[in-house]
Every structure is written in structure tokens, then in C-alpha cells.
Amino acid sequence: MKKKLMYLGLVLVALTACGQKKQGKTNSSSNQKANSAKIEQFNKENRNVLEKAEDQQIYTKTFAMPKDEKGMQQTQMITYQGDSFTKLVMVNTIPTSDEIKQAIQQAGIEEVQKLLVESMDKDEAAKQARALPGFSLEIKLLNENDYQTTITYDFTTLDVKKAATMEYFKSSNLEALLKLTPTQYMNNLLRNGAKEQS
């Protein structure tokens, strides 16, 4: 009888020990699952934070268009945040006409520069556009052979709806431009032969 009780006691101890090991494994396994879930949640939250940070990041990219048949070269600097444009700067480098070259030879670059600005100021549509907050138009005589116009749209302050009603902006399609994301717009530039500048 004593042997049976001892044998039964050993069996109970063995079963209890096995049961504890099994229970330990179950706790460890459930802990691993809980930790995995926490890690996955943490990674997901970090991805969301990183995506939001990328959306808040402001990027500026520059594209140079090929020269057209008249020798004009356009460069565009696009500044954007997420899917919204913040600024668009278009710099057009244009060959001077024979008349401007003659005027430069007679009066000098500085005097002709003043005359170009005065001429632009006499254009009523350009004058009204330049008075609009968020838009600027500048002209600069670079040398005897080239002049440059710089057109800046600051979309953080520009009233696009008002601009769309003004004569100067009729052909610019600002509202259609802003329906595109910056990525779509830049892809259109690339498809039309532009090269991204670094």
C-alpha cells in the first residue's frame, strides 16, 4: 500500500510538473502574441506619424523645359506640401529682338531695362495682375542677347478665383492647374520633355 501511495504521489508530482510546464508555455506564447500585437501597433503608429510628417514636409523641385523654336527656355520651380501647391515660379529666358539689341547699343542695358519695366507697367492687364497679392511679374535684361521674365504664384496668399476672372490670367488655367496634384503636374512636365534639375 505504501508503495502504491508513493507511486501515486510520484505520478501526481510528475503530472503537476508537466501541467505547470505546459501552462508556462501557454503564458509565454500568449505573452509573445501580446508583445507581437504591441510591436505591430507601435510600427503602425510610427508609419502613420512618418506619413503625416511627409505630408507636412515642404518640397521644392526644379524643372527645365527644352528651348522652343523661338529660343525661349523655361524653368519652373515647384514648391509643394503633400498634395497642395504652395508656390510656382516660372523663369522664361528669351532672346532679345533686333530692336532691343539696337536700343542697348544706343542707350545701354540699364536704360533699356527701365524702358522694358515702363512698357510692362503701361500694360493695364499686367498692372492689375501685379497688384494682386500672391502674384508677381518681373522683367530683367540679362545682357544684349537675352532677357528674363519671372512669374511667381504664391498659392498661400493668391486668390485664385479672383485671378481667374482677370484678363491677364485668362490663358493660364490656374484653376485647372490646382485640380492636379503636384506629382501629376510634375509628371506632365516630364512627359513634355522637361528635365528635373538637382
Backbone bond lengths (Angstrom), bond angles and torsions (degrees), N, CA, C in turn:
res aa  C-N    CA-C-N  psi(-1)  N-CA   C-N-CA  omega(-1)  CA-C   N-CA-C  phi
1 M - - - 1.428 - - 1.525 110.24 -
2 K 1.330 114.87 -41.81 1.442 119.93 179.53 1.523 110.07 -61.22
3 K 1.319 116.33 -40.16 1.460 120.85 179.79 1.516 110.22 -65.68
4 K 1.332 116.47 -38.61 1.461 120.03 179.83 1.526 110.28 -65.49
5 L 1.336 115.88 -42.62 1.464 119.18 179.34 1.526 110.54 -65.24
6 M 1.327 115.47 -39.95 1.455 119.21 178.78 1.530 110.51 -65.89
7 Y 1.311 114.59 -42.64 1.462 119.66 178.37 1.531 109.45 -62.59
8 L 1.328 116.95 -45.03 1.463 121.83 178.91 1.529 110.33 -62.50
9 G 1.328 118.06 -40.49 1.465 122.29 177.46 1.518 111.71 -61.83
10 L 1.349 116.27 -42.93 1.465 120.17 178.20 1.523 111.38 -64.18
11 V 1.320 115.70 -40.62 1.468 119.65 178.49 1.527 109.71 -63.09
12 L 1.345 116.43 -43.50 1.471 119.89 179.29 1.532 111.09 -63.35
13 V 1.329 116.81 -42.48 1.464 120.49 178.58 1.524 109.61 -62.58
14 A 1.322 116.16 -43.88 1.467 120.31 179.93 1.522 110.63 -63.22
15 L 1.331 116.25 -44.86 1.470 119.77 179.44 1.524 110.99 -64.95
16 T 1.318 116.54 -40.57 1.456 120.33 179.27 1.526 110.11 -64.70
17 A 1.300 116.41 -42.77 1.469 120.15 179.03 1.517 110.76 -63.63
18 C 1.311 117.45 -43.04 1.471 120.54 178.44 1.516 110.63 -64.97
19 G 1.322 115.36 -39.33 1.460 119.23 179.38 1.515 111.34 -63.85
20 Q 1.327 117.59 -38.76 1.459 120.84 178.97 1.516 111.15 -68.12
21 K 1.334 115.76 -40.01 1.458 118.24 178.01 1.513 110.21 -62.26
22 K 1.333 115.83 -44.07 1.453 119.82 -179.93 1.529 110.32 -62.38
23 Q 1.341 115.80 -43.74 1.458 120.25 179.23 1.523 110.13 -63.62
24 G 1.301 118.21 -38.45 1.461 122.61 177.23 1.514 110.70 -61.47
25 K 1.317 115.63 -42.53 1.458 119.25 178.29 1.517 110.46 -64.11
26 T 1.297 117.07 -40.10 1.451 120.76 -179.67 1.527 109.82 -64.20
27 N 1.320 117.15 -44.29 1.462 119.91 177.61 1.518 110.69 -62.57
28 S 1.318 116.23 -42.72 1.459 120.60 179.43 1.521 110.12 -62.96
29 S 1.317 116.34 -42.80 1.465 121.39 179.83 1.525 110.44 -64.89
30 S 1.331 116.97 -44.09 1.467 118.99 179.44 1.528 110.47 -68.99
31 N 1.345 116.92 -33.16 1.467 119.99 175.21 1.520 110.54 -64.53
32 Q 1.339 115.83 -41.73 1.461 119.74 178.37 1.526 110.64 -62.67
33 K 1.333 116.02 -42.05 1.468 119.56 178.81 1.528 110.43 -63.85
34 A 1.322 116.23 -42.41 1.467 120.16 179.40 1.528 110.46 -64.67
35 N 1.337 115.64 -42.80 1.469 119.44 178.24 1.518 111.20 -64.71
36 S 1.328 116.75 -41.08 1.470 120.45 177.81 1.520 110.53 -61.25
37 A 1.325 116.24 -42.08 1.465 120.19 179.07 1.529 110.27 -63.99
38 K 1.347 116.32 -41.31 1.468 120.01 178.54 1.525 111.08 -64.18
39 I 1.338 116.00 -42.65 1.470 120.40 179.15 1.520 110.17 -63.38
40 E 1.332 116.40 -43.49 1.468 120.26 179.52 1.530 110.64 -62.77
41 Q 1.332 116.61 -42.84 1.465 120.90 178.15 1.528 110.61 -63.00
42 F 1.327 116.71 -42.97 1.463 122.10 178.46 1.525 110.51 -60.33
43 N 1.334 116.67 -46.94 1.469 120.90 178.75 1.524 111.35 -61.96
44 K 1.334 116.17 -40.59 1.467 120.37 179.29 1.531 110.27 -63.32
45 E 1.332 116.50 -44.02 1.465 120.44 178.70 1.523 110.85 -63.86
46 N 1.337 116.66 -40.24 1.467 120.13 177.88 1.517 111.12 -63.99
47 R 1.345 117.34 -40.85 1.468 119.97 177.13 1.519 109.81 -61.18
48 N 1.339 116.51 -43.40 1.464 119.73 178.77 1.523 111.03 -61.87
49 V 1.331 117.19 -41.55 1.466 121.04 178.55 1.522 109.79 -64.23
50 L 1.350 116.78 -43.60 1.466 120.43 179.60 1.525 111.18 -64.31
51 E 1.344 116.91 -41.39 1.465 119.82 178.62 1.527 110.45 -63.84
52 K 1.323 116.65 -41.89 1.467 119.70 178.20 1.521 110.79 -64.80
53 A 1.328 116.14 -39.01 1.470 119.92 178.24 1.520 110.17 -63.90
54 E 1.342 116.99 -40.47 1.468 119.87 177.69 1.523 110.53 -63.49
55 D 1.346 116.84 -39.04 1.461 119.83 178.51 1.523 111.34 -65.49
56 Q 1.327 117.99 -29.18 1.457 121.72 179.50 1.526 112.47 -84.09
57 Q 1.321 116.37 -17.76 1.469 121.74 -179.57 1.530 109.68 -65.90
58 I 1.313 116.95 138.79 1.464 121.73 177.18 1.521 107.97 -102.88
59 Y 1.317 115.44 127.12 1.463 122.02 -178.29 1.520 109.74 -115.89
60 T 1.331 116.61 147.58 1.461 122.25 172.05 1.517 107.52 -129.99
61 K 1.322 115.29 126.97 1.464 120.75 177.95 1.519 108.28 -126.43
62 T 1.337 115.42 145.59 1.460 121.81 -177.13 1.519 109.39 -118.20
63 F 1.328 115.30 134.41 1.462 122.02 179.79 1.522 109.58 -128.39
64 A 1.326 116.21 136.39 1.468 121.55 177.04 1.521 108.14 -110.99
65 M 1.312 114.89 125.41 1.464 120.77 177.12 1.525 108.31 -84.87
66 P 1.328 116.71 153.61 1.469 118.14 175.19 1.533 110.02 -67.79
67 K 1.327 116.52 155.15 1.469 120.05 177.02 1.521 109.14 -62.51
68 D 1.343 114.57 142.79 1.464 117.82 176.29 1.530 110.05 -87.11
69 E 1.332 116.17 -177.12 1.471 120.79 -175.55 1.530 113.05 -64.26
70 K 1.339 117.45 -20.42 1.470 120.59 178.21 1.529 111.85 -93.09
71 G 1.333 116.65 0.09 1.460 120.48 178.46 1.520 114.60 90.78
72 M 1.346 117.33 6.63 1.463 120.28 179.38 1.531 109.74 -78.38
73 Q 1.313 115.93 137.13 1.473 123.07 177.69 1.521 107.85 -118.75
74 Q 1.336 116.90 127.91 1.463 119.85 178.55 1.524 110.30 -113.95
75 T 1.325 115.12 136.87 1.460 122.44 173.65 1.525 106.84 -121.11
76 Q 1.331 116.20 135.18 1.460 120.62 178.60 1.521 109.69 -121.07
77 M 1.333 115.17 130.97 1.457 121.46 174.39 1.520 107.34 -110.58
78 I 1.323 115.67 116.60 1.459 121.91 -175.14 1.522 108.37 -108.90
79 T 1.320 115.76 121.97 1.460 120.98 176.42 1.519 106.78 -112.40
80 Y 1.338 115.20 130.63 1.458 119.10 -176.57 1.519 111.21 -148.14
81 Q 1.329 113.46 161.07 1.458 121.60 178.14 1.519 106.49 -135.36
82 G 1.327 116.99 115.61 1.459 120.43 -176.08 1.517 109.73 62.51
83 D 1.336 116.34 -124.77 1.465 121.33 179.83 1.524 112.52 -101.27
84 S 1.324 117.10 19.96 1.469 120.59 -177.60 1.524 111.49 -122.03
85 F 1.327 114.81 136.91 1.464 120.55 172.82 1.524 108.05 -73.41
86 T 1.316 117.20 141.13 1.463 119.80 170.41 1.521 110.51 -111.29
87 K 1.349 116.42 -32.74 1.465 119.39 -179.63 1.522 109.58 -156.42
88 L 1.321 114.96 145.98 1.462 121.78 174.43 1.521 106.95 -135.17
89 V 1.330 115.58 122.83 1.464 121.19 178.45 1.522 107.49 -118.61
90 M 1.331 115.92 123.94 1.462 121.74 177.43 1.520 108.40 -113.11
91 V 1.317 115.75 122.65 1.463 121.19 178.63 1.520 107.22 -113.61
92 N 1.328 115.81 116.98 1.461 121.73 179.27 1.523 109.04 -106.35
93 T 1.318 116.23 120.67 1.465 121.02 174.89 1.519 106.32 -101.80
94 I 1.340 115.32 119.02 1.466 121.79 -169.77 1.524 109.76 -123.73
95 P 1.335 116.99 135.07 1.474 118.95 175.63 1.531 110.11 -64.10
96 T 1.316 116.56 140.82 1.466 120.32 178.08 1.527 109.82 -74.34
97 S 1.308 114.39 150.27 1.468 119.75 177.48 1.527 109.15 -77.80
98 D 1.306 115.76 167.40 1.470 120.06 177.61 1.529 110.79 -61.26
99 E 1.347 116.62 -35.66 1.472 120.47 178.86 1.529 111.10 -61.78
100 I 1.325 116.27 -43.25 1.471 119.88 -179.79 1.525 110.16 -67.32
101 K 1.325 116.52 -39.74 1.472 119.85 178.39 1.529 110.87 -60.33
102 Q 1.341 116.15 -42.53 1.471 120.01 178.57 1.526 110.67 -64.98
103 A 1.344 116.18 -41.66 1.466 120.26 179.56 1.529 110.71 -62.82
104 I 1.333 116.95 -38.98 1.468 120.79 178.54 1.526 110.12 -63.75
105 Q 1.328 116.40 -42.04 1.466 120.06 179.90 1.528 110.96 -64.04
106 Q 1.337 116.54 -34.87 1.464 120.21 -177.83 1.536 112.75 -83.37
107 A 1.357 117.19 -42.33 1.469 119.51 -171.51 1.530 114.10 -113.59
108 G 1.308 118.38 -14.85 1.467 121.32 -178.26 1.527 112.17 94.12
109 I 1.318 115.36 159.84 1.474 121.40 -175.62 1.528 111.95 -63.04
110 E 1.335 118.15 -44.05 1.469 120.86 -177.00 1.523 111.93 -60.33
111 E 1.318 116.84 -43.74 1.466 120.81 -178.80 1.528 110.58 -67.11
112 V 1.310 116.82 -42.59 1.473 120.26 179.41 1.530 109.86 -66.51
113 Q 1.336 117.85 -35.94 1.472 121.77 176.02 1.533 109.56 -57.77
114 K 1.331 116.82 -46.78 1.470 121.05 178.50 1.522 111.01 -60.02
115 L 1.335 116.26 -42.48 1.464 120.52 -179.64 1.533 111.38 -64.57
116 L 1.324 117.36 -38.82 1.471 120.65 178.09 1.530 111.09 -63.23
117 V 1.333 116.64 -43.62 1.465 120.92 179.06 1.525 110.16 -64.43
118 E 1.340 117.11 -43.38 1.471 120.91 178.12 1.519 110.63 -61.42
119 S 1.315 116.61 -41.35 1.461 121.17 178.97 1.529 110.42 -61.95
120 M 1.330 116.87 -42.35 1.459 120.76 179.00 1.529 110.35 -65.94
121 D 1.334 116.97 -37.39 1.461 120.89 179.42 1.527 112.36 -67.53
122 K 1.329 117.49 -23.83 1.469 121.14 178.72 1.526 111.94 -78.20
123 D 1.325 116.84 -20.34 1.462 120.87 178.07 1.534 107.44 -74.97
124 E 1.332 115.89 109.78 1.465 121.58 -173.56 1.532 112.44 -60.47
125 A 1.326 117.80 -41.24 1.474 121.04 -179.83 1.529 110.68 -63.63
126 A 1.332 117.33 -43.48 1.466 121.29 178.87 1.525 110.54 -66.98
127 K 1.321 116.12 -37.23 1.466 121.08 -179.91 1.538 110.50 -63.62
128 Q 1.335 116.79 -44.68 1.463 120.91 178.18 1.529 110.82 -64.17
129 A 1.325 116.58 -41.30 1.466 120.78 -179.58 1.524 110.59 -63.62
130 R 1.316 116.92 -42.18 1.466 120.92 -179.03 1.526 112.04 -66.77
131 A 1.325 117.39 -21.67 1.465 120.97 178.36 1.536 111.77 -80.65
132 L 1.322 116.77 -11.60 1.462 121.46 -177.83 1.537 110.26 -79.00
133 P 1.348 117.94 122.95 1.473 119.72 178.23 1.536 110.82 -58.72
134 G 1.319 116.11 136.36 1.460 120.95 179.51 1.514 113.78 94.71
135 F 1.336 116.87 1.18 1.465 120.64 179.03 1.520 109.02 -132.51
136 S 1.319 115.71 138.65 1.464 118.86 172.88 1.521 109.45 -141.91
137 L 1.316 114.64 150.84 1.463 122.82 179.63 1.520 106.62 -139.05
138 E 1.320 115.23 121.19 1.466 120.08 -178.91 1.519 109.11 -128.22
139 I 1.319 115.37 150.23 1.461 120.87 176.52 1.524 107.76 -128.80
140 K 1.327 115.46 137.26 1.466 119.55 -178.03 1.521 108.98 -142.84
141 L 1.301 114.96 129.64 1.463 121.61 176.25 1.525 107.32 -83.84
142 L 1.329 116.47 113.14 1.467 120.73 -176.42 1.522 112.12 -78.10
143 N 1.320 115.10 -44.27 1.465 122.06 -179.14 1.527 107.44 -164.55
144 E 1.287 117.21 -169.08 1.465 121.17 -178.37 1.531 111.96 -64.92
145 N 1.322 116.80 -25.83 1.463 120.20 -173.24 1.523 115.58 -100.21
146 D 1.330 117.70 -20.20 1.467 119.98 -174.25 1.524 111.94 -140.57
147 Y 1.339 114.70 147.64 1.458 120.58 167.56 1.519 107.45 -130.13
148 Q 1.323 115.21 166.41 1.451 119.83 -173.36 1.520 110.13 -134.31
149 T 1.327 115.14 135.57 1.462 119.84 170.73 1.525 106.98 -111.58
150 T 1.316 115.54 136.65 1.464 121.16 177.87 1.520 107.78 -120.72
151 I 1.322 115.05 119.09 1.462 122.08 -178.95 1.523 106.88 -113.18
152 T 1.332 116.68 124.18 1.461 120.99 -177.91 1.524 110.24 -121.94
153 Y 1.329 114.53 126.93 1.462 122.17 173.46 1.527 106.79 -111.36
154 D 1.329 117.22 113.20 1.464 121.24 175.35 1.529 106.58 -100.76
155 F 1.331 115.43 98.03 1.460 120.50 -173.03 1.521 113.24 -71.60
156 T 1.327 117.81 -8.44 1.464 119.52 176.35 1.527 110.97 -75.69
157 T 1.347 116.84 -21.76 1.471 119.75 -179.29 1.526 113.35 -124.35
158 L 1.320 118.12 -16.18 1.465 121.51 -176.05 1.528 111.39 -71.74
159 D 1.320 116.32 130.03 1.466 122.16 173.29 1.530 106.91 -85.05
160 V 1.325 115.73 94.99 1.465 121.47 -173.43 1.526 111.32 -64.86
161 K 1.325 117.20 -39.12 1.474 119.66 -180.00 1.529 110.87 -63.24
162 K 1.315 116.84 -41.34 1.465 120.63 177.81 1.528 110.03 -66.85
163 A 1.337 116.45 -43.57 1.467 120.40 179.93 1.524 110.61 -60.10
164 A 1.327 116.94 -39.23 1.468 120.95 -177.84 1.529 112.19 -62.58
165 T 1.328 117.47 -22.95 1.467 120.45 179.75 1.526 112.54 -87.61
166 M 1.326 117.12 -10.83 1.463 120.86 -176.28 1.526 111.15 -86.38
167 E 1.310 115.98 145.57 1.469 122.73 -176.53 1.529 112.65 -56.20
168 Y 1.317 117.20 -43.39 1.464 121.13 -175.80 1.534 112.03 -59.50
169 F 1.327 117.31 -34.15 1.466 121.97 -174.18 1.527 113.92 -93.82
170 K 1.324 118.14 1.89 1.473 121.05 -175.65 1.526 112.59 -52.99
171 S 1.313 117.96 -40.83 1.464 120.02 -176.09 1.534 113.33 -92.60
172 S 1.324 118.16 -0.99 1.469 119.53 -175.10 1.530 114.13 -84.20
173 N 1.326 118.16 -17.85 1.472 122.23 179.03 1.531 112.85 51.98
174 L 1.318 117.01 47.33 1.460 121.08 -178.57 1.524 112.69 -59.22
175 E 1.332 116.68 -42.45 1.463 119.24 -178.48 1.527 110.95 -64.00
176 A 1.331 117.11 -39.99 1.469 120.49 177.69 1.526 110.26 -66.27
177 L 1.318 116.82 -38.99 1.468 121.00 177.83 1.522 110.45 -58.67
178 L 1.326 116.66 -44.79 1.457 120.55 -175.49 1.524 113.15 -75.71
179 K 1.327 117.68 -9.75 1.468 120.26 173.27 1.525 110.60 -77.05
180 L 1.333 116.43 -19.45 1.461 121.31 176.80 1.526 109.54 -85.03
181 T 1.323 115.89 152.05 1.463 118.70 169.88 1.527 106.82 -80.16
182 P 1.318 118.19 158.90 1.468 119.33 176.49 1.530 112.35 -55.47
183 T 1.329 116.81 -38.11 1.468 120.11 179.45 1.525 110.77 -63.08
184 Q 1.326 117.26 -43.57 1.472 120.30 178.15 1.527 110.41 -62.24
185 Y 1.320 116.24 -43.25 1.463 120.52 -179.62 1.528 110.84 -62.47
186 M 1.334 116.33 -45.58 1.466 119.94 -179.69 1.529 111.17 -65.17
187 N 1.326 116.98 -37.60 1.470 119.84 176.25 1.522 110.91 -63.76
188 N 1.335 117.49 -37.30 1.472 120.80 175.74 1.526 110.64 -62.35
189 L 1.327 116.95 -42.27 1.468 120.16 177.81 1.526 110.60 -60.03
190 L 1.326 116.03 -45.45 1.469 120.28 -179.64 1.529 111.21 -62.64
191 R 1.337 116.38 -41.01 1.479 120.08 178.37 1.526 111.61 -63.81
192 N 1.331 116.39 -27.14 1.465 120.83 -179.81 1.527 112.68 -92.89
193 G 1.323 116.60 16.39 1.459 120.16 172.40 1.512 116.50 97.97
194 A 1.329 118.23 1.16 1.472 120.19 179.43 1.523 110.03 -69.25
195 K 1.316 114.71 152.99 1.467 121.74 175.59 1.524 107.66 -118.88
196 E 1.338 115.92 131.52 1.462 118.89 177.78 1.521 109.20 -74.15
197 Q 1.330 115.20 133.21 1.466 122.02 178.94 1.520 108.39 -95.92
198 S 1.313 116.30 148.47 1.468 118.16 178.98 1.504 111.31 -98.08
